[in-house]
Amino acid sequence: MYPALPGVELKHIYDIVIPARTLKHRRSRKESLSRDESDKLARLVRVFDQEMIAMIESKRAEFDPRLLKHLGG
């Protein structure tokens, strides 16, 4: 089984990259993704990565270090 990405459902991968049935057949035959499918998967991962970075940066922007004084830090 492939590792799951938090926030990304397999349904989205099947809709964008490769249908579930096709992937099942490819895996049973030990075949690779096509060039087009690999490109789509790489783009999906890049978009996901950028979204994660944006989310982390927005959380960091909300953090106020002055709050540490109140917590004894």
GIRANOR-V694657 format. One record per backbone hydrogen bond with DSSP energy under -1.0 kcal/mol. CO is the residue of the C=O (numbers start at 1). NH is the residue of the N-H. If there is no record, write none. Layout:
# GIRANOR-V694657
[[CO	NH] [CO	NH]]
This chain:
# GIRANOR-V694657
[[5	8] [9	12] [9	13] [10	14] [11	15] [12	16] [13	17] [13	18] [19	23] [20	24] [21	25] [22	26] [23	27] [24	28] [25	29] [26	31] [34	38] [35	39] [36	40] [37	41] [38	42] [39	43] [40	44] [41	45] [42	46] [43	47] [44	48] [45	49] [46	50] [47	51] [48	52] [49	53] [50	54] [51	55] [52	56] [53	57] [54	58] [55	59] [56	60] [57	61] [58	62] [64	67] [65	68] [68	73] [69	72]]
